Every structure is written in C-alpha cells, then in structure tokens.
Amino acid sequence: LDDISGFSYDAVYQRGYQLDHFNIPCRKTTPAERLEPFQRLRRYLKRHWNQCLPFSKRGYLVQNNVDFDPRLLQVKLQGTVYLEGYWQSEDYFKDVEDIIRQDLKIKPPTDFINLAMVKHIREGIAVAVHVRYFDEPDEAGINNITGDYYNRAVVMMERMVPAAHYFIFSDQPAAALARIPLPDDRVTLVTNNQGDNNAYADLWLMTQCQHFIIANSTFSWWGAWLAANADKQVIAPGFELRQGKMWWGFEGLLPEEWLKV
C-alpha cells in the first residue's frame, strides 16, 4: 500500500494515512514502487502510456468512470500493477467477501469514552445514522442531503425496528441532530471522535450498530457494509448525482438488498 503519495499532495482535505488501524496484512511501498524520484512526472507518463494499451495488458489501471467496470474482474494481474481510483462497489470483491471483511477489521480504540459508547450501543437495538456535510449546513447547494431524506428514513426504520435507539455520527453534530425527528431519550450524538485522525474510531462504532441510515458518503457505506449483523437493515439515499463535490447513485454503488429512499 502506498501510504505517502496521495497524502503529500492533498492540499484540500489534508488527510493522513489511517489504514494502520485495520487488520490489512500488507507491506508499504518502496520508493521505487512509488516511482520516486520525479514521482508526479513518472506517474503521469506511466498513466498515459498505459491508456494506449489494451485494458488486459495495462500495468497502470485508472478508473475513468465511477460506474462498476466488469473488465477489472477479467484482468489476470502479472507483476506490479497500479490501481488508481475509488472502485466503490462490492461487485469488485463479492467473491472474496470473507477475505475483505477479515482484512478490514478495525483495531478497536481503547480509550474510556469509546469503550463506554460501544457498551451503550450493544445494550439494545442500535441504529447508526450518518449525516455528512459537503457544504456548510446553512449553505444552499446540491451536495448536502435534505432533512426530508432523514425524516422518511426514520419513519421507515421505525416500522422495521420500533424499539431502536439512534446513534448520530456527523462532521457537524449540532446541525445533524436537528435533522433527526426523534425525542432526545432515543438519540445519542457521538461527538468524541471529531477530526480525521479519529475517523477510524467512528467507523468502528458504526460497525457495532445493528441497522443503518447512511448518508451520501462512502464512509457510512463502509460502516454499514462491514457490520456483522446478518439481518441488518440499511437505508441509503436513492438519488443519482454526478457533479460537484459528491458523486452518488452510480451503477454498482449500493448492494441490491439495501433500501433506497
């Protein structure tokens, strides 16, 4: 895994590598594998040269479209192959699902607050609700989901699991809480893991819940997908958007059994 290249040039989000919090049995890339020195130039040349080759012969595979690309499943990898993209569909790894779930087990946080929170989650029927703000809560735009989605999703979830307690995860906790139409005694706002360095802890807490109302976000997509409950109900935004900061609803994104609202 390359734990350096993409983060070195991330001027927008300034995120850091966090896969060390997972159970992934892999090694880190060497400088040569990262195409150092002159990494950006060499990557550019390698990427464009490979675009001229037949897909099955490429050593640098770029995801040119967010939709599920079945060609990737037909490629017989030989030698070093670079993958660049999101590849956000379980269709890419459905046949090795058990391996993916094992590799992506999160090493649990050990601090008192998270251990107390997971105890609370496991005490009853827990629904994880994720509210992701791509724009500021008071900004008009197409990226943030409206409160209507959460109203409808909660009504649907209440019919399926009427005795549930709702745990809200968000990068804007106060604004998120205002979107959930439930009394305070049935809602817990998870606020102790704010910041990108603690994102893994929120993801781990999500996976301990039994049911999910996810946002238009791959963060809660993984939280729901990694949850072990075989009878989980997952409600997801059913719209399609292919512009701006957030792309959603493309082919292969949502598993067939998830409920679209």
C-alpha positions in Angstrom: 0.0 0.0 0.0 1.2 3.5 -0.8 0.9 5.5 2.4 2.7 8.6 1.1 2.0 9.7 -2.5 -1.7 10.7 -2.4 -1.4 12.4 1.0 1.7 14.5 0.1 -0.4 16.5 -2.5 -3.7 16.6 -0.6 -4.0 20.4 -0.2 -7.8 20.3 0.1 -8.6 17.8 2.8 -5.1 17.4 4.3 -5.8 13.8 5.4 -3.4 11.3 6.7 -2.9 7.6 6.2 -5.2 5.6 8.5 -5.2 2.0 7.2 -2.8 1.1 10.0 -5.9 0.9 12.2 -7.1 -2.0 10.1 -6.1 -5.7 10.0 -4.7 -5.5 6.5 -1.8 -7.9 6.0 0.3 -6.0 3.6 3.6 -4.1 3.3 4.2 -0.5 2.4 5.5 0.6 -1.0 9.2 1.1 -1.6 10.4 4.4 -3.1 10.9 2.7 -6.4 7.4 1.4 -6.4 6.2 4.9 -5.7 8.1 5.9 -8.8 10.5 8.2 -6.9 12.2 10.4 -7.8 10.2 12.7 -10.1 7.1 10.8 -9.0 4.4 13.1 -10.4 6.0 13.2 -13.9 6.7 9.5 -14.0 3.2 8.7 -12.8 1.8 11.0 -15.5 3.8 9.3 -18.2 3.0 5.8 -17.0 -0.7 6.5 -16.7 -1.0 8.0 -20.2 1.2 5.3 -21.8 -1.0 2.6 -20.3 -4.1 4.2 -21.7 -2.8 3.4 -25.1 -2.6 -0.3 -24.3 -5.5 -2.9 -24.3 -7.1 -3.0 -20.9 -5.9 -6.5 -20.2 -2.3 -5.6 -20.9 -2.1 -2.5 -18.7 0.1 -2.2 -15.7 -1.5 1.0 -14.5 -5.3 0.8 -14.2 -7.1 4.1 -13.9 -10.8 4.2 -13.0 -12.1 6.5 -15.8 -15.7 6.2 -14.8 -17.3 5.8 -11.3 -19.7 3.1 -12.6 -18.8 -0.6 -11.9 -16.4 -1.7 -14.6 -16.6 -5.5 -15.2 -13.4 -5.5 -17.2 -11.4 -5.4 -14.0 -12.7 -8.8 -13.0 -11.3 -10.3 -16.2 -7.8 -9.0 -15.8 -5.1 -11.5 -14.9 -2.6 -9.5 -12.9 1.0 -10.1 -13.6 3.9 -8.4 -11.9 3.4 -4.9 -10.3 0.1 -3.3 -11.2 -1.0 0.1 -10.1 -4.7 0.8 -9.3 -5.9 4.4 -9.2 -9.5 5.1 -8.4 -12.2 4.5 -5.9 -13.6 1.2 -7.2 -16.6 1.7 -4.9 -18.7 -1.4 -5.5 -18.9 -4.7 -3.7 -19.2 -6.3 -7.2 -15.4 -6.0 -7.4 -14.9 -8.2 -4.4 -18.1 -10.1 -3.8 -16.4 -13.5 -4.5 -13.7 -12.7 -1.8 -16.1 -11.0 0.7 -14.8 -13.0 3.7 -11.3 -12.0 3.0 -12.2 -8.3 2.6 -14.2 -8.4 5.9 -11.2 -10.0 7.7 -8.7 -7.6 6.3 -10.8 -4.6 7.1 -11.5 -5.5 10.7 -10.8 -2.3 12.7 -8.5 -2.4 15.7 -10.8 -1.1 18.5 -9.9 2.1 20.2 -9.0 1.6 23.9 -10.0 4.9 25.4 -12.7 5.1 28.1 -15.1 7.2 26.1 -15.3 4.9 23.1 -15.5 1.8 25.3 -18.4 3.4 27.2 -20.1 4.3 23.9 -19.8 0.8 22.4 -21.2 -0.6 25.6 -24.2 1.7 25.2 -24.5 0.6 21.5 -24.5 -3.1 22.5 -27.2 -2.7 25.2 -30.1 -2.6 22.8 -31.1 -2.3 19.2 -28.8 0.4 17.7 -29.3 2.3 14.5 -26.3 4.3 13.2 -27.3 7.5 11.4 -24.7 9.3 9.4 -25.1 12.9 8.3 -22.3 14.2 6.0 -21.9 17.9 5.2 -20.1 18.6 2.0 -21.2 22.2 2.3 -21.8 24.3 5.4 -25.2 23.4 6.9 -26.6 26.9 6.1 -25.3 27.0 2.5 -27.7 26.3 -0.4 -26.3 23.6 -2.7 -26.7 20.2 -4.2 -24.3 18.2 -2.1 -26.0 18.1 1.4 -28.9 15.7 1.7 -32.1 17.5 2.8 -33.8 16.8 6.1 -36.7 15.2 4.2 -34.5 12.1 3.4 -33.8 11.6 7.2 -37.5 12.1 8.1 -38.5 9.4 5.6 -35.7 7.1 6.5 -36.5 7.3 10.3 -40.2 6.6 9.6 -39.2 3.6 7.5 -36.7 2.4 10.2 -39.3 2.8 12.9 -41.7 0.4 11.1 -38.9 -2.2 10.9 -37.3 -1.8 14.4 -39.7 0.3 16.5 -37.7 -0.1 19.8 -34.3 1.1 18.4 -32.0 3.8 19.8 -30.3 6.1 17.2 -26.6 7.0 17.3 -25.8 10.0 15.2 -22.4 10.4 13.5 -21.6 13.6 11.7 -18.9 16.2 10.9 -21.4 18.8 12.0 -23.0 17.2 15.1 -25.3 20.0 16.2 -26.8 20.6 12.7 -27.2 16.8 12.3 -29.1 16.4 15.5 -31.7 18.9 14.3 -32.4 16.7 11.3 -33.5 13.6 13.3 -37.2 13.7 14.2 -37.0 11.7 17.4 -37.2 12.6 21.1 -33.9 13.2 22.9 -34.1 10.0 25.0 -33.9 7.9 21.9 -31.0 9.6 20.3 -27.3 9.7 21.2 -25.0 12.2 19.5 -21.5 10.7 19.0 -19.1 13.7 19.3 -15.9 12.3 20.8 -14.1 11.3 17.6 -14.2 14.6 15.7 -11.3 15.1 13.3 -9.8 12.9 10.6 -7.2 11.3 12.9 -10.1 9.7 14.9 -12.3 8.8 11.9 -11.4 5.1 12.3 -13.0 5.1 15.8 -16.3 6.5 14.5 -16.2 3.9 11.7 -15.6 1.1 14.3 -18.5 2.3 16.4 -20.7 2.3 13.3 -19.9 -1.3 12.6 -21.1 -2.2 16.1 -24.6 -1.0 15.3 -27.2 -3.3 14.0 -29.0 -1.1 11.4 -28.1 1.9 9.4 -29.3 5.1 7.8 -26.4 6.2 5.8 -25.5 9.5 4.1 -24.4 10.1 0.6 -21.0 9.1 1.8 -18.7 6.1 1.3 -17.7 6.5 4.9 -21.0 5.3 6.2 -21.3 2.9 3.2 -18.3 1.0 4.7 -19.7 1.3 8.2 -22.9 -0.4 7.1 -21.2 -3.0 4.8 -18.6 -4.0 7.5 -21.3 -4.5 10.2 -21.5 -8.2 11.1 -25.3 -8.3 11.7 -26.7 -10.7 9.0 -30.2 -9.2 9.5 -29.2 -5.6 9.2 -31.5 -3.1 7.5 -29.6 -0.4 5.6 -31.4 2.7 4.2 -29.5 4.7 1.7 -30.1 7.8 -0.5 -31.6 6.7 -3.7 -30.8 9.6 -5.9 -28.1 9.9 -8.6 -25.7 12.9 -8.8 -22.6 13.2 -11.0 -21.4 16.7 -10.4 -19.9 18.9 -7.7 -18.1 17.6 -4.6 -20.1 14.5 -4.3 -21.0 11.7 -6.8 -23.6 9.3 -5.7 -26.0 6.7 -7.0 -23.8 5.4 -9.9 -24.0 1.8 -11.2 -22.9 -0.8 -8.7 -22.6 1.5 -5.7 -25.4 0.2 -3.5 -25.9 -3.5 -2.7 -29.2 -4.8 -4.0 -30.6 -5.6 -0.6 -30.2 -2.1 0.7 -33.3 0.1 0.8 -33.2 3.2 -1.4 -35.1 6.4 -0.3 
